[in-house]
Amino acid sequence: MTAPLLTAKAISLAHRLAPTDLALRAGALTAVIGPNGSGKTSLLRALGRIERPGGKVYFDGQDLDRQAPAWRAARLGYLPAGREIAWAIPVRDLLDLGSRAAADERRAGVIDQLELGLLLDRPVDQLSTGERSRVLLGRLLLGRPRLLLLDEPLSHLDPYWVLGVLGLLREAAHSGASVVVTLHDLHQIGRFDRVLVMKNGELAADGSPRDVVTSPVFERVFRISADAVADLRG
């Protein structure tokens, strides 16, 4: 088995995330689920070394805390849950930020896949929340980071785009990225390779979608019967 792309040792955030060990492999699509306030966002922020978290994160064996911002930005992409953008920058210019080196063919492909062509000249602060979500995801995909940390990327999207974005994230994983997604819609976790369950700032379960949904931990954490998502049980 190949070495993990990322190894986290005792990562933490005060009062929000207990010391947690985690390994992420290239090519995997991972969902992070849990009730509100369970630590999903905190886990992503600790992995991305945001807010001065405790512990250590090693990316390809390199200590992330010792790397220059440009080195980290070329390898890690982070999408926050908030989609507010106060800057009246045109969509085409926002897409170019941090990804000017993207080949024209790849840029055109991302714009086409996310249907951004008609939005390119519009100020991003005048878009709907769902449109901004697609633009911000497009910007990340253009940079081709090897680790994508996405906080609620499916929120504010209609059903067509939920499935479309999941398809794009699967493509990124197939291309060798490790993709980690926080998720509220439990009916979507069957589309992921791995599921992490958070509760009270701790990692409560880690396994395949079927194993997680059929475990006693699932009912304890979510306070609903696994039958509520019976279609995931296979």
N, C-alpha and C positions, 0 to 999 in steps of 0.2 A: 504494500500500500504506500502511495506517495505521501510525503510529509505534508502537514497542513499548510495552507497558505498563510493563515493567521493563527497565532496561539496567544490566548489571554490568560494571565495568571493573577488571580486575586484582584481583578478589576472591581472598583467600587466608586460610589458617590455617596457622600455623607447623608444619612437619613433617607436615602432613596434606593440604593443598591448595595446589598451585602456583598462581601468579597466573593467573586465568582470566577471559576476557571472555565475556559471554553476554547475549542479548536474549530476552525472553519476551513473547509477544503474547497479548492477550485472546482468549478463545474456544478456546484450545488445551489439549489433554491431553498432557502430556509425561512419559515414563518415564525414570528414571535407573537404569541397570543397570551391573553390574560385579562382580568377585569381592569376597569379604570383605576389608575394609580398603582398598578401592580409592579411597575418597574420596566415596562417595555421600552419606552423612550430612553430611560436612564441607561439601559443596557446598550442601546445603539450609541449613545453619546460617550459612554465609557470606552467602547470599542474604537470609536473615532478619535478618542483623546480630546474631547471637548469638555470644558469646565474643570480642568485640572483634576481628573479622576485619580483614584489610587490604583495601585497595582502596576502591571507591565503588560504591554502588547507588543508582540514580535510579528513583523510582516516579512515573510521570506527570511526569517532569522534575524532581521534588523529591528532594533529597539526603536519603535515609532517616536518616542519622546526625544530621541537624539537626532532625528532627521529634520532637514530644512523644510519649511512649509511647501516649497515648490515640489520637493520629492514626494511628500505626502499627497499633495493635491493631484499629482499625476497618477497615483495608484489607488486612492480612496475617493469615492463619491458619496456625499451625504445629502439627503433630501429631508429637510425638517417638516414637521407636521403642518406648521403655519405656511400659508401660501401668499401672505401679504407682501406686496412689493410697492413701495411708495415712489420709486424712481420711475419717471415717465420715459423709459428707454424703449425704443422699438424692439420688437421680438427678434428681428434678424441680428441686431447688435448684441442682445442678451445671449443668443445662441453662440455667438462668436467669442464671448468672454471665456477664456481658458481653453478654447478649442479651435483656435485659428489654424492649427496644424492639421486639422481633420481634412482628409482628401475630399475633393469636390463630390465624388461619387458617393462617399459615405454620408456627407452632409445632406445631399439630395435624398438619399435613402431614408435617413431619419426623419427629415421633413415630410416625406411622402407617407411613411408609416404612421406618423402621428398627426397627419393631415394639418400641418402648420402653414402650408403655402399661402392661404388666404389671410393669415394672421401676421405675416412677416413685417408689414409696415405699420401695424397697430401698436400703440404704446402698451406695454405689458400691464401697466396699472389700470387699464381700462378693459381688461379681459375678465371673463367669468372665472370663478375659482377653479372649475374644471379645466378651462382652457389654460390657465396659468400652470396647473399641475402638469399638463402635457408639455408645455414649453420648458418647464424646469427639468422634467425628466429627459426631454430631448437634449438639453444642454449637458446633462450628466452623461448620457449615452454617447454623445459626440466625443467626449474626452476618453472613452474606452477604459475606465478605471477597472482594476482587477478585483476590487471589493466595492460593492454598492450597499450602502446602509440607507434604507428608505423607510421613513416614518409615515405610515398610513398613505402610501402612494395610490391606493384604490379609492380613498375617500373623495367625495364630490364628483365621482365619475358615473356616467350612466352605464347600464349593463353592457352595451357594445364596447365601451372603452375599458371597462373592468377586464373583459376578456382580451381585448387588444393589448393592454398594458401587461397583463400576465403573459401573453405570448411573447412580447418583447423582452421581458425579464427572463423567460425561459431561453430565448435566443442568446442573451448575454451569458447565461450560465453555460450553455452549450459551447460558447466561444472561449470558455475558460475562466469566467469571473465567478466569484462567490457572491451571491445575492442574498441579503438579509432584509426581510420585510416585516414590519409590525402590521398586525391585521386584527380587525374586529369581526369581520364576516366569517364565522366559523365554517360556513358551507364552502368556502374556497380552499380550505387547508388541504383537501385531497389533491390539489394541483401542485403541492410542494413536496420536496424530497424529505424534508426534516422539519420537525415542529419543536420549538422551545416554549415551555409554559412557564409564565412568571406569576408569582403570588407574593405579595408583601415584600417586594424588593429582592426576592430570592428565586433561583431557578428551581422550579418544582418538578419538572419533567422534561425529558429530551428523548425524542424517538421519531419513528415514522408516523405519518398521520393516523394510520389505523391503530398502531400501538398506543398512541396518546389518547385517542378518542375512546378506546375500549378500556383504558386503565381507570382504577378507582380515583386517581388523582384528578382526572378531568371533572368528575362530578363534584368533588370536594372544592375545587377551585372555582368552577363556574356556577355551582348550585343549580344545575339543571341536569336532567337525565341525558345520558349519551344517546338515547332514542331520539332526542330532539334534532340530532344531526346523523340519523341512522344511515343516510345515504353515503356517509363517509366510511362506514364500517366494512364495506366490501362484501 
